[in-house]
Structure formats: C-alpha cells, structure tokens
Amino acid sequence: MPVNPSETGAAPRARSLEATFHSRDDRRARLGAFLKAKRAVLQPADFGLPVYKRRRVAGLRREEVALLAGISVTWYTQLESGAPITVSPSLLRRLADVLALSAIERTFLFGLAIDEMGITSSLLAELEMLCGPRIAGPSFESEIGIVLRVHRALKAHIYRGLLHNAVDDLASLLDEQRCPIGIWLHDDLSPVYRRSPHYDRAARAHAHFHGEIERVVHAGCCGDHPVDDLVLKPGTYVDASVRLEDEFAEWRTVVSLR
C-alpha cells in the first residue's frame, strides 16, 4: 500500500529551480560554468594581450585570467573546475574586475563562492536567470517560456532592490539592450522571427517596460512613494509588465499554431 508523504513527514522529491542550489557541490559546478561563460566573451586585445591566429578557446584563456587577477593558474583552474577550495572576498573582487562583472553578476559570484554570505537558494536561482547563459532553448516556444521566467525574476529583483535600497544592483537593468531578454531580441533571435509583426510588438513592449523600470527606480531612490505602491499596485509599471507578458505569450501561440 503506498505511503502518503504527508503522513510520514517526507517532502516530495520534485526538484524546483531553487532546490538546485542547495548542495555545495552544485554551487561550485555552477560557479565554474559561470566563470567559463564570462571569460569566453572577453577579448585578449582589450587587455593588451597578444592575439594569435589560432586560439583553442574563445575569449580569454584560464592562464590569462589568472595573470590579470594576480593569482596562480593552478588555483584558478581548481576554482573553475568546481574544487572545494576556500575563496577570499578580495580575490573574488579582483576576478570580478577582470571579468567586468555587473553588480548583479558580482552578487551571483559571491553567493556561489562564499557559503557564509548566506544568500538563499531562491535568490541565487533568480540571479542566475538574470546573469546566466544567454536565452536558448530547443525551440522558439521554449525560448519564449524562458523569456517570461526571466521577466518575472527581473521584477522580483527590482522589488527586492528597492525594498532594501540596493539601487546599485539595479543600474545594469536600465539598459533594455543589455538585459537577457534584450540580448535575445536584438542579437540572438533568428531573423526568421524578427520579420514577424509580433516581433515589433514584443520589442516595443519590452522597451516600454524598461522605461517603467527607470521611472520606478528613480522614484524609489527619491523616496517619493512606498515601494509597494510603485511595483505591486495597479499602475503604469504593472500595466507595462502585463502588456509585455501578453505580447510574448501571443507571439508564442501564433508560432506554435503554424
């Protein structure tokens, strides 16, 4: 006879996005993946390093990151490989400077590398949505699903930043072309989908929402209105968010029916 988990006190085994950050090993693995992704987009010429015709990896090599950060290659290799080594805040700051991390990306880096910071699993999951790998999926429909999850994570981060007066963490979110959804819309999306009128509507809704982000961040910094009034109650910010979700959801529906 099956046993009801609620009767034994056992928790369901389903793993949520937040649960993936519970183990230290998983955090270390994600830290390594994050460091690899960030160094892959940097160019040696930006640092005055020699550029060879044939490079085995995109972006900076591990040896170059270690050199620029003033640490040993062995130590950096262990860090990127997920080894359980101790990391000091000063070293992480040097790495963050070399990798040109934004405030959100720095928070994510520190949260993964230093357990004592006590950053919750749910917050790390949210930060990964905002500064992790570019939006990509096996189909257009799945990518739209990721876009909508990123949008909701972005709203949660804005609310938390305003609530705790951590406005520096929000600065990199004001530029709509630099946020994960903007990069997907303007750089990574296939031209096939850009020719759709739904693309224009979705892009306008996304740009409009970022205008609302700037407005509420400015109002929150000035203390003109309570945070809940700015981002939770009906108004132009909430309306812009609903419009964005509606436009992307309709676009996904139209494509899936073809």
N, C-alpha and C positions, 0 to 999 in steps of 0.2 A: 504494500500500500504506500503510495507516495507520501512524503512528509512535507507539510506546508512550511516553507521557510519562516513565516511569521510566528509559527508555533515554537520553533527551536531558537529563534533569535538570530538565525543566519541571514546575512544580507544577500540579495540577488547577485549573481555573478556577472551580470551585464556590465561592461566597461564603458563608462561615459568618457567624453573628451577630457574632463577634469581628472578622472581616475588614472589616466595615462601618465600623470606627473607624480604619482605617489612614491614610486621607488627611486632611490638614489641612482641606481644603475641606469634607469630610463632617463633621468635628468642629465646624466653625464653623456649618454648617447646623443641626446638632443643638443647638448652644448657643442659636441664635436661637429654635428651636422650644421649647426648654425655658424660656427667659425669657418667651416669649409665654404659655405654659401657666400659669406661676406667677403672672404679673401678672393673668391673667384671673380668678383665684379670689379676688383681694383686693378689698375694698370701699372706695371713697373715704371713706365716713363713718368708717371705722376710723382714718383718719389726719387727721380734721378737715377734709377737703377738701369743697368744695361739691358737692352732688348735684343734677344737673339731671334734668328729667323725661325728656328724650330723650338717651341716650348712644349713640354709634355703636358702642362696643365694650363687651364685658363686662369687669368689673373695672376696674383702673387703666389709664389711657392711657399711652403712652410718655412724654409730656411730664410726667406726674405722677410716674412712676418716676424720671425724670431729676432732677426738682426735689427729691424726697425723698432721693435719693442724693447730691445736690450735684454733678452732672455736667451737661454740656451735652446738649441734646436731640439735636443733630446726632451727637454721639459715641455716645450710647446707641442711636440709630437705626441707626448703622453696625454696632454690636455685634450688635444683634438681627437685622440683615439679613445677617449672615454675612460682613461685610467683614473682610479680613485686617489688623486693627489690633492694636497691642500693648496688653496689659492688665496693670495693676499689681495685686499682691495686695491692697493697701489699698483700691483701688476695688472689687474683687470682694467684699471683706468688707462694704463699705457696701451694695452691691447685695444681698448675701445677707441683711443685716439688714433691709433694706426689704421684701424678698420673704418674710421669715420662714422661711428655709430650715432644714431639719433638718441634723444633722451629715452624714448620708449625702448629702443634696442639695447641701451645700456642697462635699463631696469631688467629686461629679459635676461641679459648676460649675467648680471649679478645674481638674479634669482635662481638661475640654473647652477651657477658655480659655487655659491655660498649658502649652504643649508641653514646657517644660523640667521640669515636675513628673515626667515620665516614667511616668505612670500607664499601665499596659498596656492594650491594646485589649480583652483579655478581661475585665479588671476594669471598664472603662468600660461594656462591654456588660452586665455583671452589675449595675452600679449603675443603669443605665437601666431595667432590669427592675424595680428596687425604687423608683425615684422618678420614672419617666417618666409618660406619659399614663395615664389610668385604663384598666383592663382592658376592652377592647371588641373584638368580632370580628363577622364576618358571620353567625355562627350560635352557638347555645348550645354546641355541641360544640367549636367553635374557641375559644370563651372558656374552656372548661374546660382545653383544651390550654395556653392562656396561663397559667392559674392554676397548673398543675402546673410549668411552667417557672419562674414567679415563685417558687414554693415551693422549688425546687432552688437558685435563685440566692440566696434568703434563707439557706438552710442553708450555702452556700458562704461568704457574707458573715459569718455568725456564726462559722464556723470560723476564718476569717482574722482577724476582730476579736479573738477570744480568743487566737489564736496569737501575735499581735503586741501584745496588751494594749491594743488600741484600743477600750476599752469604751464610750467616749463615742459612738462611731459606732453602737452597738447600742441606745442608750437609746430612740430613737424606734421601735424594733421591738417593744418590750414590749407596747404597747397594740394588741390584736388588731383593734380597730375602725379604727385609723389606718393599718394596713399595706395595701398594694394589694389583697390578697385580701379583707381585712375590709371595705374600702370597697366592693368589688364585691358582697360578700354582703349587706351591710346597707343600702347606698344605691342602687347602680346596677342590681342584678339585677331583672329583670321580676317583678312579683307573681305571674305565672303559674307561675313556677318556685319561688317561695317557698312556695307551697301544697303542694308535694310533701314527703312524709316524708323523702325523700333530702336535701332542703334542711336539715332539722333535724339529721340525722346528720352532714352535711358541716360545718355551722356548729359543732356540738359538737366535732367532731374538730379544727377549726381553732382554737377557743378552747382546747382541751386542749393542743395543740401550743405555743401561746403561753405557757401556764403552764409548760411544759417549757423554753421559751426563757429565761424569767425564772429558773428554777432553775439551769440550766447557766451562765448569765451570772453569777449570784451566786456559784456555786461556783468559776467561773473567776477571778473577781475576788479571792476569798479564797485562791486557790491551794490549795484542798483536794485537787484531783485533777488529773492531767495532762489537757491539752486533748483529746488523742486518746481518752482513756478516757471523757470527757464526751460527745463528739459523734460518735464513729465506732464505738465498740464497742457490742455489743448491750446494751440497757437501755431505760429508760422514754422517753428522748428519741428514740432511734431507733425504738422501737415506736410512739410518737405520730406520727412522720413517716410511717411506713409506713401507719398507720391513715388518716391524712389523705389520702394518695395513693389508697388503696384506695376510700375513700368517694367521692371526687370522680370517680374513674375509673368506678365502678359507676353513679353518677348519670348520667354521660355516656352510658354504654352503654344504660341504661334509656330515656333520652330519644331516642337515635338509633334505637331499635327500634320506636318508636311509629309 
